[in-house]
Amino acid sequence: MEEFAQSSGEHGFIYFSLGSFIQSSRLPEKQLKILLRAFSKLKQKVLWKFETDAGLELPPNVKFIKWAPQQDILAHPKIRGFISHGGLFGTMEAIHHGVPIVGIPMFWDQPINVEKCMRMGIALRLDFNSMTDADIIEAIEKITTDPR
């Protein structure tokens, strides 16, 4: 992981995790394709917590990891953003480390957590069912260029 992060250059990397309850490997194929297409167009590398090898063709800037030391990743000097479901612990960790969030809430407290972060000016929200690759790219561009 460190080698991947260090090789990200000046643009750094984005960390993507849907927590421990929602498994990326079980996302619908449509959303997986949208995410991978969007990630392939980013300047940043993407470190994605993904529970299986999945057999997916990954863009060169994307790396799957089955387990992640999230605190260490969010504290890394080359991180530029966190794509998250908006779970409480990940949200608190991102705030603690000053990492902007693209929230894709699914259920429970996640929409409320993402909404609070949006009001604080530290997050943007995407709708899982209607997001497009253009939406993802635009959100990443905003969180990585807005000096707040």
C-alpha positions in Angstrom: 0.0 0.0 0.0 2.8 2.4 0.8 4.5 1.8 -2.5 1.1 2.5 -4.3 0.6 5.7 -2.2 4.1 7.0 -2.8 3.9 6.3 -6.5 0.8 8.6 -6.7 2.9 11.7 -7.4 1.7 15.2 -6.8 -1.9 14.3 -7.4 -2.0 11.8 -4.5 -4.6 9.1 -4.0 -8.2 8.7 -3.1 -9.3 6.0 -0.6 -12.6 4.3 -1.3 -14.3 2.1 1.3 -17.9 1.2 2.0 -17.0 0.0 5.5 -17.3 -3.5 6.9 -21.0 -4.1 6.4 -21.4 -3.1 2.8 -19.2 -5.2 0.5 -17.9 -3.6 -2.7 -17.7 -7.0 -4.2 -21.5 -7.3 -4.0 -22.3 -4.0 -5.7 -24.4 -4.3 -8.8 -22.4 -4.6 -12.0 -23.8 -1.3 -13.3 -22.4 0.7 -10.4 -19.1 -1.2 -10.5 -18.7 -0.2 -14.2 -19.6 3.4 -13.5 -17.1 3.6 -10.6 -14.3 1.9 -12.6 -14.9 4.1 -15.6 -14.8 7.3 -13.5 -11.7 6.2 -11.6 -9.9 5.5 -14.9 -10.2 9.1 -15.8 -8.9 10.6 -12.5 -5.4 12.1 -12.1 -5.3 10.5 -8.7 -4.7 6.9 -7.9 -7.5 5.0 -6.1 -7.0 2.6 -3.3 -10.3 0.6 -3.0 -11.2 -1.7 -0.1 -12.6 -4.6 -2.1 -13.2 -8.0 -0.4 -12.4 -10.3 -3.3 -10.1 -10.4 -6.4 -13.3 -10.1 -8.4 -11.7 -10.8 -11.7 -12.4 -7.3 -12.9 -10.2 -5.5 -15.3 -8.8 -2.6 -13.3 -7.5 0.7 -14.7 -3.8 1.1 -14.0 -4.5 3.8 -11.3 -6.8 1.5 -9.2 -5.7 -1.0 -6.6 -7.9 -3.4 -4.7 -7.0 -4.3 -1.1 -9.0 -6.8 1.0 -8.2 -5.2 4.3 -7.1 -1.6 5.0 -5.5 0.1 8.0 -8.0 2.9 7.6 -6.5 5.3 10.2 -3.0 5.0 8.6 -4.5 5.5 5.1 -6.4 8.6 6.2 -3.4 10.0 7.9 -1.1 9.5 4.9 0.3 12.8 3.5 -0.6 11.9 -0.1 -4.3 11.2 0.5 -6.5 13.7 -1.3 -10.0 12.4 -0.5 -12.1 9.6 0.9 -15.1 8.1 -0.9 -17.2 6.6 1.8 -20.7 5.3 2.7 -20.8 7.9 5.5 -20.5 5.5 8.4 -19.9 7.1 11.8 -16.4 5.8 12.5 -15.0 6.4 9.0 -16.5 9.9 9.0 -15.0 10.8 12.4 -11.6 9.5 11.2 -11.7 11.5 8.0 -12.7 14.6 10.0 -9.9 13.9 12.5 -7.3 13.7 9.7 -8.7 16.6 7.7 -9.6 14.5 4.6 -12.5 15.7 2.4 -15.3 13.2 1.8 -17.4 12.1 -1.1 -20.3 10.5 0.6 -22.4 7.7 -1.0 -24.8 6.9 1.9 -26.9 3.8 1.8 -28.9 3.5 5.0 -29.1 3.9 8.8 -27.2 6.9 10.0 -25.2 7.4 6.8 -27.4 10.0 5.1 -27.4 12.1 8.3 -23.7 11.8 8.8 -23.0 12.9 5.2 -25.5 15.7 5.5 -23.8 17.1 8.6 -20.4 16.9 6.8 -21.9 18.8 3.9 -23.1 21.5 6.2 -19.6 21.7 7.6 -18.3 22.2 4.1 -16.1 19.0 4.2 -18.2 16.6 2.1 -20.2 16.2 -1.1 -22.9 13.7 -1.6 -23.7 11.3 -4.4 -26.8 9.1 -4.8 -25.7 5.5 -5.3 -28.6 4.6 -7.6 -28.3 7.6 -9.9 -24.7 8.6 -9.9 -22.8 8.7 -13.2 -19.1 8.6 -13.9 -19.3 12.3 -14.6 -20.8 12.9 -11.2 -18.0 11.0 -9.5 -15.3 12.8 -11.5 -16.8 16.2 -10.7 -17.1 15.4 -7.0 -13.4 14.2 -6.8 -12.3 17.3 -8.7 -14.2 19.6 -6.3 -12.9 18.0 -3.1 -9.3 17.9 -4.4 -9.2 21.5 -5.6 -11.3 23.4 -3.1 -8.8 24.8 -0.5 -11.4 24.3 2.3 
